[in-house]
Amino acid sequence: MRRFRDTDAGTLWALNALPNIGETADPAVPVPLPPATVSPAGFPDLADVERSFLAVGGEFLVVERGGAVVGMGGYRPDGGSGAEILRVRVHPATRRQGVGRALMSELERRAAAAGRTSAHLDTATNQPEAMAFYEALGYRETGREHRPGWTWTLVYYVKSLPAAGGGQRKEPRYMQWSE
């Protein structure tokens, strides 16, 4: 696991485009992924990871296995004492092998070391595997949002991060976040 490098961008864009809805573990998807040449529409933060995550005091990590990128995710400060976790993706051929758990653990560790007291994120009801994953990591649902035209409901989660010295902080009472 390492910090994002500019040369990772195309591969991260390709990873972002892989299916994340329904039964998503698929060992048949080729590793390594051929890099995409265009940043994904609707994800401007992935078009400039340096500016969107690193320059604002956050972090963006890449997980490699055998020289191929198999996972990614980042956090950025939320304007308060929390960390907003975004763009967590694991290659379908390596899902259910501990990649996502290791990635989330390191993101949380780095956020806590940077003084963040909580981590929050969202996923959607059309991603039940993601919901179960975050809940298994100790994230607590804090609210839901549905809008006309959506075929899913957005689900918001929060988790307290360990304080310096390893103790747990009191969980904040956020209801929801938006980008």
C-alpha positions as YAML, in Angstrom:
chain: A
units: angstrom
residues:
- id: 1
  name: MET
  ca: [0.00, 0.00, 0.00]
- id: 2
  name: ARG
  ca: [1.35, 3.39, -0.88]
- id: 3
  name: ARG
  ca: [0.41, 6.99, -1.54]
- id: 4
  name: PHE
  ca: [-1.03, 7.97, -4.92]
- id: 5
  name: ARG
  ca: [1.38, 8.99, -7.69]
- id: 6
  name: ASP
  ca: [0.40, 10.98, -10.77]
- id: 7
  name: THR
  ca: [1.27, 7.97, -12.95]
- id: 8
  name: ASP
  ca: [-1.54, 5.99, -11.22]
- id: 9
  name: ALA
  ca: [-4.32, 8.21, -12.58]
- id: 10
  name: GLY
  ca: [-5.30, 6.20, -15.69]
- id: 11
  name: THR
  ca: [-5.38, 2.91, -13.79]
- id: 12
  name: LEU
  ca: [-7.45, 4.46, -10.99]
- id: 13
  name: TRP
  ca: [-9.89, 5.80, -13.58]
- id: 14
  name: ALA
  ca: [-10.20, 2.28, -15.04]
- id: 15
  name: LEU
  ca: [-10.69, 0.77, -11.56]
- id: 16
  name: ASN
  ca: [-13.38, 3.35, -10.81]
- id: 17
  name: ALA
  ca: [-15.29, 2.27, -13.94]
- id: 18
  name: LEU
  ca: [-15.58, -1.42, -12.94]
- id: 19
  name: PRO
  ca: [-18.94, -2.69, -11.64]
- id: 20
  name: ASN
  ca: [-19.68, -2.03, -7.98]
- id: 21
  name: ILE
  ca: [-23.34, -3.02, -7.86]
- id: 22
  name: GLY
  ca: [-24.66, -6.45, -6.98]
- id: 23
  name: GLU
  ca: [-22.43, -9.53, -6.66]
- id: 24
  name: THR
  ca: [-19.14, -7.85, -7.48]
- id: 25
  name: ALA
  ca: [-16.37, -10.34, -6.77]
- id: 26
  name: ASP
  ca: [-15.24, -11.61, -10.18]
- id: 27
  name: PRO
  ca: [-11.92, -13.45, -10.51]
- id: 28
  name: ALA
  ca: [-12.23, -13.38, -14.32]
- id: 29
  name: VAL
  ca: [-11.57, -9.62, -14.62]
- id: 30
  name: PRO
  ca: [-7.99, -9.19, -15.91]
- id: 31
  name: VAL
  ca: [-5.29, -7.91, -13.60]
- id: 32
  name: PRO
  ca: [-3.60, -5.54, -14.38]
- id: 33
  name: LEU
  ca: [-6.17, -3.16, -15.78]
- id: 34
  name: PRO
  ca: [-5.39, -1.23, -18.94]
- id: 35
  name: PRO
  ca: [-5.28, 2.46, -17.97]
- id: 36
  name: ALA
  ca: [-8.17, 4.68, -19.06]
- id: 37
  name: THR
  ca: [-7.22, 7.71, -21.12]
- id: 38
  name: VAL
  ca: [-10.00, 10.01, -19.89]
- id: 39
  name: SER
  ca: [-10.96, 10.83, -16.32]
- id: 40
  name: PRO
  ca: [-14.39, 9.52, -15.31]
- id: 41
  name: ALA
  ca: [-17.29, 11.91, -15.83]
- id: 42
  name: GLY
  ca: [-18.98, 12.67, -12.54]
- id: 43
  name: PHE
  ca: [-15.80, 12.15, -10.50]
- id: 44
  name: PRO
  ca: [-13.86, 15.44, -10.73]
- id: 45
  name: ASP
  ca: [-11.86, 14.56, -7.61]
- id: 46
  name: LEU
  ca: [-10.32, 11.61, -9.47]
- id: 47
  name: ALA
  ca: [-9.33, 13.91, -12.33]
- id: 48
  name: ASP
  ca: [-6.99, 15.72, -9.91]
- id: 49
  name: VAL
  ca: [-6.25, 13.61, -6.84]
- id: 50
  name: GLU
  ca: [-3.41, 15.89, -5.77]
- id: 51
  name: ARG
  ca: [-5.66, 18.95, -5.56]
- id: 52
  name: SER
  ca: [-8.79, 17.16, -4.30]
- id: 53
  name: PHE
  ca: [-7.21, 15.07, -1.55]
- id: 54
  name: LEU
  ca: [-3.52, 15.68, -0.84]
- id: 55
  name: ALA
  ca: [-3.34, 19.48, -1.12]
- id: 56
  name: VAL
  ca: [-6.25, 19.90, 1.32]
- id: 57
  name: GLY
  ca: [-4.66, 17.78, 4.06]
- id: 58
  name: GLY
  ca: [-6.14, 14.42, 3.12]
- id: 59
  name: GLU
  ca: [-4.68, 11.23, 1.78]
- id: 60
  name: PHE
  ca: [-5.16, 8.97, -1.22]
- id: 61
  name: LEU
  ca: [-3.83, 5.42, -1.12]
- id: 62
  name: VAL
  ca: [-3.23, 2.80, -3.78]
- id: 63
  name: VAL
  ca: [-2.98, -0.93, -3.08]
- id: 64
  name: GLU
  ca: [-0.71, -2.96, -5.32]
- id: 65
  name: ARG
  ca: [-0.47, -6.72, -5.63]
- id: 66
  name: GLY
  ca: [2.14, -8.23, -7.93]
- id: 67
  name: GLY
  ca: [2.84, -4.80, -9.39]
- id: 68
  name: ALA
  ca: [-0.80, -4.22, -10.39]
- id: 69
  name: VAL
  ca: [-3.15, -1.70, -8.78]
- id: 70
  name: VAL
  ca: [-5.94, -3.63, -7.04]
- id: 71
  name: GLY
  ca: [-7.40, -1.01, -4.70]
- id: 72
  name: MET
  ca: [-7.73, 2.69, -4.01]
- id: 73
  name: GLY
  ca: [-9.35, 5.11, -1.63]
- id: 74
  name: GLY
  ca: [-8.87, 8.44, 0.00]
- id: 75
  name: TYR
  ca: [-10.04, 10.83, 2.64]
- id: 76
  name: ARG
  ca: [-10.16, 14.59, 2.93]
- id: 77
  name: PRO
  ca: [-10.92, 16.82, 5.91]
- id: 78
  name: ASP
  ca: [-14.61, 17.66, 6.12]
- id: 79
  name: GLY
  ca: [-14.31, 21.22, 7.42]
- id: 80
  name: GLY
  ca: [-14.72, 20.07, 11.00]
- id: 81
  name: SER
  ca: [-12.82, 17.40, 12.88]
- id: 82
  name: GLY
  ca: [-13.91, 14.52, 10.64]
- id: 83
  name: ALA
  ca: [-12.55, 12.77, 7.58]
- id: 84
  name: GLU
  ca: [-14.73, 12.15, 4.53]
- id: 85
  name: ILE
  ca: [-13.76, 8.82, 2.96]
- id: 86
  name: LEU
  ca: [-14.23, 8.63, -0.80]
- id: 87
  name: ARG
  ca: [-13.52, 6.52, -3.88]
- id: 88
  name: VAL
  ca: [-12.89, 3.23, -2.10]
- id: 89
  name: ARG
  ca: [-12.62, 0.62, -4.85]
- id: 90
  name: VAL
  ca: [-11.21, -2.89, -4.95]
- id: 91
  name: HIS
  ca: [-10.52, -4.78, -8.17]
- id: 92
  name: PRO
  ca: [-13.23, -7.45, -8.68]
- id: 93
  name: ALA
  ca: [-10.63, -10.23, -8.97]
- id: 94
  name: THR
  ca: [-9.25, -9.39, -5.49]
- id: 95
  name: ARG
  ca: [-12.46, -8.72, -3.57]
- id: 96
  name: ARG
  ca: [-13.07, -10.73, -0.41]
- id: 97
  name: GLN
  ca: [-9.31, -11.16, 0.11]
- id: 98
  name: GLY
  ca: [-8.75, -8.45, 2.74]
- id: 99
  name: VAL
  ca: [-7.68, -5.68, 0.34]
- id: 100
  name: GLY
  ca: [-10.59, -3.38, 1.25]
- id: 101
  name: ARG
  ca: [-10.26, -4.06, 4.96]
- id: 102
  name: ALA
  ca: [-6.53, -3.25, 4.89]
- id: 103
  name: LEU
  ca: [-7.16, -0.11, 2.84]
- id: 104
  name: MET
  ca: [-9.87, 1.17, 5.18]
- id: 105
  name: SER
  ca: [-7.76, 0.40, 8.24]
- id: 106
  name: GLU
  ca: [-4.85, 2.42, 6.85]
- id: 107
  name: LEU
  ca: [-7.07, 5.33, 5.79]
- id: 108
  name: GLU
  ca: [-8.59, 5.43, 9.29]
- id: 109
  name: ARG
  ca: [-5.15, 5.18, 10.91]
- id: 110
  name: ARG
  ca: [-3.77, 8.05, 8.84]
- id: 111
  name: ALA
  ca: [-6.84, 10.19, 9.43]
- id: 112
  name: ALA
  ca: [-6.60, 9.65, 13.19]
- id: 113
  name: ALA
  ca: [-2.86, 10.45, 13.12]
- id: 114
  name: ALA
  ca: [-3.76, 13.71, 11.35]
- id: 115
  name: GLY
  ca: [-6.09, 14.61, 14.22]
- id: 116
  name: ARG
  ca: [-9.39, 13.56, 12.65]
- id: 117
  name: THR
  ca: [-11.83, 12.31, 15.30]
- id: 118
  name: SER
  ca: [-14.30, 10.52, 13.05]
- id: 119
  name: ALA
  ca: [-14.64, 9.11, 9.56]
- id: 120
  name: HIS
  ca: [-17.78, 9.32, 7.48]
- id: 121
  name: LEU
  ca: [-18.78, 8.01, 4.10]
- id: 122
  name: ASP
  ca: [-21.77, 7.08, 2.04]
- id: 123
  name: THR
  ca: [-22.83, 4.23, -0.17]
- id: 124
  name: ALA
  ca: [-26.14, 3.24, -1.69]
- id: 125
  name: THR
  ca: [-28.79, 0.61, -1.15]
- id: 126
  name: ASN
  ca: [-28.04, -0.84, -4.59]
- id: 127
  name: GLN
  ca: [-24.64, -1.83, -3.16]
- id: 128
  name: PRO
  ca: [-25.61, -4.24, -0.34]
- id: 129
  name: GLU
  ca: [-22.11, -5.75, -0.26]
- id: 130
  name: ALA
  ca: [-20.62, -2.31, 0.41]
- id: 131
  name: MET
  ca: [-23.20, -1.63, 3.12]
- id: 132
  name: ALA
  ca: [-22.38, -4.94, 4.85]
- id: 133
  name: PHE
  ca: [-18.63, -4.25, 4.50]
- id: 134
  name: TYR
  ca: [-18.78, -0.84, 6.18]
- id: 135
  name: GLU
  ca: [-21.06, -2.10, 8.93]
- id: 136
  name: ALA
  ca: [-18.65, -4.99, 9.60]
- id: 137
  name: LEU
  ca: [-15.88, -2.39, 9.99]
- id: 138
  name: GLY
  ca: [-17.86, -0.64, 12.73]
- id: 139
  name: TYR
  ca: [-19.53, 2.13, 10.72]
- id: 140
  name: ARG
  ca: [-22.94, 3.14, 12.03]
- id: 141
  name: GLU
  ca: [-25.73, 4.27, 9.75]
- id: 142
  name: THR
  ca: [-26.74, 7.86, 10.48]
- id: 143
  name: GLY
  ca: [-29.27, 8.64, 7.79]
- id: 144
  name: ARG
  ca: [-30.62, 8.03, 4.32]
- id: 145
  name: GLU
  ca: [-31.43, 10.24, 1.38]
- id: 146
  name: HIS
  ca: [-33.60, 9.55, -1.65]
- id: 147
  name: ARG
  ca: [-34.35, 11.93, -4.48]
- id: 148
  name: PRO
  ca: [-36.82, 11.77, -7.34]
- id: 149
  name: GLY
  ca: [-35.24, 10.00, -10.29]
- id: 150
  name: TRP
  ca: [-32.86, 7.91, -8.17]
- id: 151
  name: THR
  ca: [-33.36, 4.15, -8.29]
- id: 152
  name: TRP
  ca: [-31.37, 3.81, -5.06]
- id: 153
  name: THR
  ca: [-31.20, 5.42, -1.65]
- id: 154
  name: LEU
  ca: [-27.98, 6.97, -0.38]
- id: 155
  name: VAL
  ca: [-26.93, 5.65, 3.03]
- id: 156
  name: TYR
  ca: [-24.69, 7.72, 5.34]
- id: 157
  name: TYR
  ca: [-22.28, 6.16, 7.85]
- id: 158
  name: VAL
  ca: [-19.95, 7.40, 10.61]
- id: 159
  name: LYS
  ca: [-17.30, 5.84, 12.82]
- id: 160
  name: SER
  ca: [-15.28, 7.29, 15.68]
- id: 161
  name: LEU
  ca: [-11.54, 7.12, 15.17]
- id: 162
  name: PRO
  ca: [-9.13, 6.21, 17.96]
- id: 163
  name: ALA
  ca: [-7.71, 9.12, 19.93]
- id: 164
  name: ALA
  ca: [-3.98, 9.53, 20.38]
- id: 165
  name: GLY
  ca: [-2.99, 6.73, 22.73]
- id: 166
  name: GLY
  ca: [-5.50, 4.28, 21.30]
- id: 167
  name: GLY
  ca: [-8.70, 5.19, 23.17]
- id: 168
  name: GLN
  ca: [-12.02, 5.62, 21.37]
- id: 169
  name: ARG
  ca: [-13.55, 9.06, 21.08]
- id: 170
  name: LYS
  ca: [-17.19, 9.78, 21.60]
- id: 171
  name: GLU
  ca: [-19.08, 9.32, 18.32]
- id: 172
  name: PRO
  ca: [-20.35, 12.52, 16.69]
- id: 173
  name: ARG
  ca: [-24.06, 12.94, 16.00]
- id: 174
  name: TYR
  ca: [-23.97, 13.83, 12.31]
- id: 175
  name: MET
  ca: [-27.02, 13.04, 10.25]
- id: 176
  name: GLN
  ca: [-25.67, 13.28, 6.72]
- id: 177
  name: TRP
  ca: [-23.04, 14.77, 4.48]
- id: 178
  name: SER
  ca: [-22.91, 15.84, 0.90]
- id: 179
  name: GLU
  ca: [-20.18, 16.72, -1.56]
...
